[in-house]
């Protein structure tokens, strides 16, 4: 039986970056690059033309960012898998990309073998390996944080209101915006946030966002 080949579209606004990504993919004959896009707009167009199985998407591009391109591609072609490229200071954008439908993320400074292992796990539906790789990547952002390795706090510890507020945090809303949406005071939101972080043992909103996304506690949208 022939080994499956995956058609890949690379989207990055820097030619050298696209070349670097291609060089990694060329190391594994399971990946066949069918196109390169220099911005989000071209990535959307090429998805309809070259029909990739996977898009490797840089987050920061103009005039249409990788985040917006991810959202539009997943609306038009939900079967296409998207992996975003990020660096250590892109955490907030990373979580937005996951909410927009991206299946995973890669750090630009990762070892090429890790890239290929992660992509295979993702495309071959090996959720156990993909989750292990995702956890390892998360620790690249937050060394020493062990909350996502077998000792996760139970979501049931949160009240319905706390879950609601946490979901808005994962959307990127600040305390004032959450207060306006829930018709409560900003002071009340701050108190809820303090309780949420204490209950879950987290230090900041970024850790909370990762937890909310991991457990599928984000705001449910109608298609």
Sine and cosine of phi, psi and omega as CSV:
sin_phi,cos_phi,sin_psi,cos_psi,sin_omega,cos_omega
0.00,0.00,0.76,-0.65,-0.03,-1.00
-0.94,0.35,0.59,-0.81,0.06,-1.00
-0.94,0.35,0.68,-0.73,-0.03,-1.00
-0.93,0.37,0.64,-0.77,0.05,-1.00
-0.94,-0.35,0.71,-0.71,-0.02,-1.00
-0.96,-0.29,0.75,-0.66,0.02,-1.00
-1.00,0.09,0.80,-0.61,-0.14,-0.99
-0.84,-0.55,0.71,-0.71,0.14,-0.99
-0.94,-0.33,0.77,-0.63,0.02,-1.00
-0.98,-0.22,0.80,-0.61,0.02,-1.00
-0.84,-0.54,0.93,-0.36,0.02,-1.00
-0.36,-0.93,0.64,-0.77,-0.07,-1.00
-0.99,0.12,-0.03,1.00,0.03,-1.00
-0.94,-0.33,0.86,-0.51,-0.02,-1.00
-0.83,0.56,-0.65,0.76,-0.01,-1.00
-0.92,0.39,-0.57,0.82,0.03,-1.00
-0.92,0.39,-0.66,0.75,0.04,-1.00
-0.89,0.46,-0.64,0.77,0.01,-1.00
-0.90,0.44,-0.64,0.77,-0.01,-1.00
-0.91,0.41,-0.68,0.73,0.02,-1.00
-0.90,0.44,-0.70,0.72,0.01,-1.00
-0.87,0.50,-0.64,0.77,-0.03,-1.00
-0.89,0.45,-0.57,0.82,0.05,-1.00
-0.94,0.35,-0.72,0.70,-0.02,-1.00
-0.90,0.43,-0.54,0.84,-0.01,-1.00
-0.92,0.39,-0.25,0.97,0.03,-1.00
-0.95,0.30,-0.27,0.96,-0.09,-1.00
-0.77,-0.64,0.89,-0.46,-0.06,-1.00
-0.96,0.29,0.05,1.00,0.10,-0.99
-0.98,0.22,-0.25,0.97,-0.04,-1.00
-0.92,-0.40,0.76,-0.65,0.00,-1.00
-0.81,-0.59,0.91,-0.41,-0.04,-1.00
-0.97,0.23,0.88,-0.48,-0.05,-1.00
-0.97,-0.23,-0.09,1.00,0.01,-1.00
0.00,-1.00,0.32,-0.95,0.07,-1.00
-0.75,-0.67,0.71,-0.70,0.01,-1.00
-0.89,-0.46,0.64,-0.77,-0.03,-1.00
-0.99,-0.14,-0.05,1.00,0.13,-0.99
-0.34,-0.94,0.06,-1.00,-0.05,-1.00
-0.90,0.43,-0.59,0.81,-0.02,-1.00
-0.89,0.45,-0.70,0.71,0.01,-1.00
-0.93,0.37,-0.56,0.83,0.03,-1.00
-0.87,0.50,-0.68,0.74,0.02,-1.00
-0.89,0.46,-0.71,0.70,-0.01,-1.00
-0.90,0.44,-0.69,0.72,-0.06,-1.00
-0.93,0.37,-0.47,0.88,0.04,-1.00
-0.87,0.50,-0.58,0.81,0.03,-1.00
-0.97,0.24,-0.42,0.91,-0.07,-1.00
-1.00,-0.02,-0.71,0.70,-0.11,-0.99
-0.98,-0.19,-0.14,0.99,0.09,-1.00
0.76,0.65,0.90,0.43,0.00,-1.00
-0.97,0.26,0.37,-0.93,0.17,-0.99
-1.00,0.09,-0.47,0.88,-0.11,-0.99
-0.62,-0.79,0.66,-0.75,0.15,-0.99
-0.90,-0.43,0.80,-0.60,0.14,-0.99
-0.99,-0.16,0.93,-0.37,-0.26,-0.96
-0.90,-0.45,0.88,-0.48,0.16,-0.99
-0.95,0.32,0.60,-0.80,-0.06,-1.00
-0.97,0.26,-0.71,0.71,-0.16,-0.99
-1.00,-0.10,0.99,-0.13,0.07,-1.00
-0.65,-0.76,0.31,-0.95,0.03,-1.00
-0.69,-0.72,0.44,-0.90,0.04,1.00
-0.98,0.18,-0.32,0.95,0.06,-1.00
-0.96,-0.29,0.85,-0.52,-0.05,-1.00
-0.95,0.31,0.22,-0.98,0.07,-1.00
-0.90,0.43,-0.50,0.86,0.03,-1.00
-0.91,0.42,-0.77,0.64,0.00,-1.00
-0.91,0.40,-0.62,0.78,0.04,-1.00
-0.89,0.46,-0.64,0.77,0.05,-1.00
-0.87,0.50,-0.72,0.69,-0.01,-1.00
-0.87,0.50,-0.72,0.69,-0.05,-1.00
-0.94,0.35,-0.65,0.76,-0.01,-1.00
-0.90,0.44,-0.67,0.74,-0.01,-1.00
-0.92,0.38,-0.45,0.89,0.08,-1.00
-0.96,0.29,-0.66,0.75,-0.05,-1.00
-0.99,0.15,-0.64,0.77,-0.09,-1.00
-0.72,-0.69,0.96,0.27,-0.09,-1.00
-0.87,0.49,-0.34,0.94,-0.02,-1.00
-0.98,0.21,-0.33,0.95,-0.01,-1.00
-0.96,0.26,0.76,-0.65,0.03,-1.00
-1.00,-0.02,0.61,-0.79,-0.06,-1.00
-0.80,-0.60,0.77,-0.64,0.11,-0.99
-0.88,-0.48,0.83,-0.56,-0.04,-1.00
-1.00,-0.02,0.53,-0.85,0.07,-1.00
-0.99,-0.14,0.71,-0.70,-0.06,-1.00
-0.55,-0.83,0.20,-0.98,0.11,-0.99
-0.81,-0.58,0.08,-1.00,-0.20,-0.98
-0.89,0.45,-0.36,0.93,-0.01,-1.00
-0.99,-0.13,0.29,0.96,-0.04,-1.00
-0.96,-0.27,0.36,0.93,-0.20,-0.98
-0.86,0.51,-0.73,0.68,-0.03,-1.00
-0.88,0.48,-0.67,0.74,0.03,-1.00
-0.90,0.43,-0.59,0.81,0.02,-1.00
-0.85,0.52,-0.73,0.68,-0.03,-1.00
-0.92,0.40,-0.57,0.82,0.07,-1.00
-0.89,0.45,-0.67,0.75,0.02,-1.00
-0.87,0.49,-0.65,0.76,0.03,-1.00
-0.90,0.44,-0.63,0.78,0.03,-1.00
-0.92,0.38,-0.53,0.85,0.00,-1.00
-0.98,0.21,-0.08,1.00,0.09,-1.00
0.89,-0.46,-0.03,1.00,0.04,-1.00
-0.88,0.48,0.61,-0.79,-0.03,-1.00
-1.00,0.07,-0.33,0.94,-0.04,-1.00
-0.13,-0.99,-0.10,-0.99,-0.04,-1.00
-0.51,-0.86,0.46,-0.89,0.02,-1.00
-0.75,-0.66,0.59,-0.81,0.11,-0.99
-1.00,0.03,0.67,-0.75,-0.06,-1.00
-0.92,0.40,-0.40,0.92,-0.03,-1.00
-0.99,-0.14,0.27,0.96,0.02,-1.00
-0.96,0.30,0.39,-0.92,0.11,-0.99
-0.91,0.42,0.69,-0.73,-0.02,-1.00
-0.81,0.58,-0.60,0.80,0.01,-1.00
-0.89,0.45,-0.58,0.81,0.04,-1.00
-0.93,0.38,-0.63,0.78,0.07,-1.00
-0.81,0.58,-0.81,0.59,-0.10,-0.99
-0.91,0.41,-0.63,0.78,0.03,-1.00
-0.89,0.46,-0.69,0.72,-0.02,-1.00
-0.91,0.40,-0.70,0.72,-0.01,-1.00
-0.89,0.46,-0.65,0.76,0.04,-1.00
-0.89,0.45,-0.70,0.71,0.00,-1.00
-0.87,0.49,-0.64,0.77,-0.03,-1.00
-0.93,0.36,-0.73,0.69,-0.08,-1.00
-0.97,0.23,-0.46,0.89,0.00,-1.00
-1.00,0.00,0.13,0.99,0.01,-1.00
0.86,0.51,0.56,0.83,0.08,-1.00
-1.00,0.00,0.99,0.14,-0.14,-0.99
-0.89,0.45,-0.52,0.85,-0.03,-1.00
-0.91,0.41,-0.73,0.68,0.02,-1.00
-0.93,0.38,-0.66,0.75,0.00,-1.00
-0.88,0.48,-0.67,0.74,0.02,-1.00
-0.91,0.41,-0.65,0.76,0.03,-1.00
-0.88,0.48,-0.68,0.73,0.02,-1.00
-0.91,0.41,-0.65,0.76,0.00,-1.00
-0.88,0.47,-0.65,0.76,0.04,-1.00
-0.90,0.44,-0.65,0.76,0.02,-1.00
-0.90,0.44,-0.63,0.77,0.03,-1.00
-0.91,0.41,-0.64,0.77,0.00,-1.00
-0.87,0.49,-0.62,0.79,0.00,-1.00
-0.93,0.36,-0.34,0.94,0.10,-0.99
-0.91,0.41,-0.55,0.84,0.03,-1.00
-0.97,0.23,-0.63,0.78,-0.10,-0.99
-0.75,-0.66,0.97,0.24,-0.01,-1.00
-0.84,0.55,0.65,-0.76,0.07,-1.00
1.00,0.04,-0.13,0.99,0.01,-1.00
-1.00,0.03,0.90,-0.44,-0.07,-1.00
-0.95,-0.30,0.24,0.97,-0.11,-0.99
-0.92,0.38,-0.26,0.96,-0.09,-1.00
-0.95,-0.32,0.41,0.91,-0.02,-1.00
-0.79,-0.61,0.95,0.32,0.13,-0.99
1.00,0.05,-0.22,0.98,-0.02,-1.00
-0.89,-0.46,0.56,0.83,-0.05,-1.00
-0.89,0.45,0.66,-0.75,0.11,-0.99
-0.92,0.40,0.48,-0.88,-0.04,-1.00
-0.98,0.20,0.82,-0.57,0.01,-1.00
-0.85,0.53,-0.41,0.91,-0.03,-1.00
-0.92,0.39,-0.21,0.98,0.06,-1.00
-0.92,0.39,-0.38,0.93,-0.03,-1.00
-1.00,0.07,0.64,-0.77,0.12,-0.99
-0.96,0.28,0.21,-0.98,0.01,-1.00
-0.87,0.49,-0.63,0.78,0.03,-1.00
-0.92,0.40,-0.65,0.76,0.01,-1.00
-0.91,0.41,-0.62,0.78,0.06,-1.00
-0.90,0.45,-0.64,0.77,0.01,-1.00
-0.88,0.47,-0.72,0.69,0.00,-1.00
-0.92,0.40,-0.67,0.74,0.02,-1.00
-0.87,0.48,-0.61,0.79,0.02,-1.00
-0.90,0.43,-0.62,0.78,0.06,-1.00
-0.92,0.38,-0.59,0.81,0.07,-1.00
-0.86,0.51,-0.68,0.73,0.01,-1.00
-0.91,0.42,-0.37,0.93,0.07,-1.00
-0.98,0.19,-0.19,0.98,-0.03,-1.00
1.00,-0.10,0.14,0.99,-0.01,-1.00
-0.97,0.26,0.59,-0.81,0.10,-1.00
-1.00,0.03,0.03,-1.00,-0.07,-1.00
-0.87,0.49,-0.64,0.77,-0.01,-1.00
-0.90,0.44,-0.70,0.71,0.00,-1.00
-0.90,0.43,-0.63,0.78,0.04,-1.00
-0.90,0.43,-0.68,0.73,0.00,-1.00
-0.87,0.50,-0.67,0.75,0.00,-1.00
-0.91,0.41,-0.64,0.77,-0.03,-1.00
-0.94,0.34,-0.56,0.83,-0.05,-1.00
-0.99,-0.13,-0.03,1.00,0.01,-1.00
0.85,0.53,0.69,0.73,0.09,-1.00
-0.78,-0.62,0.13,-0.99,-0.03,-1.00
-0.98,0.19,0.43,-0.90,0.04,-1.00
-0.90,0.44,-0.56,0.83,0.04,-1.00
-0.88,0.47,-0.63,0.78,0.04,-1.00
-0.91,0.42,-0.64,0.76,0.04,-1.00
-0.88,0.47,-0.69,0.73,0.00,-1.00
-0.87,0.49,-0.66,0.75,0.03,-1.00
-0.90,0.43,-0.67,0.74,0.04,-1.00
-0.88,0.47,-0.68,0.73,-0.01,-1.00
-0.88,0.48,-0.67,0.74,0.03,-1.00
-0.86,0.50,-0.70,0.71,0.00,-1.00
-0.92,0.40,-0.65,0.76,-0.01,-1.00
-0.88,0.48,-0.76,0.65,-0.03,-1.00
-0.90,0.43,-0.62,0.78,0.01,-1.00
-0.92,0.39,-0.68,0.73,-0.01,-1.00
-0.88,0.47,-0.68,0.74,-0.08,-1.00
-1.00,0.04,-0.22,0.98,0.02,-1.00
0.97,0.23,0.47,0.88,0.01,-1.00
-0.98,-0.19,0.35,-0.94,-0.04,-1.00
-0.98,-0.19,-0.37,0.93,-0.11,-0.99
-0.43,-0.90,0.09,-1.00,-0.07,-1.00
-0.94,0.34,-0.46,0.89,-0.01,-1.00
-0.93,0.38,-0.70,0.72,0.07,-1.00
-0.88,0.47,-0.65,0.76,0.03,-1.00
-0.88,0.47,-0.68,0.74,0.00,-1.00
-0.88,0.48,-0.70,0.72,0.02,-1.00
-0.87,0.50,-0.65,0.76,0.00,-1.00
-0.91,0.42,-0.71,0.71,-0.01,-1.00
-0.88,0.48,-0.67,0.74,0.00,-1.00
-0.93,0.37,-0.68,0.73,-0.03,-1.00
-0.86,0.52,-0.63,0.77,-0.07,-1.00
-0.99,-0.12,0.19,0.98,0.09,-1.00
0.91,0.42,0.54,0.84,-0.04,-1.00
-0.99,-0.13,0.27,0.96,0.00,-1.00
-0.95,0.30,0.21,-0.98,0.01,-1.00
-0.92,0.40,0.79,-0.61,0.00,-1.00
-0.99,0.13,0.78,-0.63,-0.01,-1.00
-0.94,-0.35,0.49,-0.87,0.10,-1.00
-0.99,0.13,0.68,-0.73,0.04,-1.00
-0.97,0.26,0.00,0.00,0.00,0.00
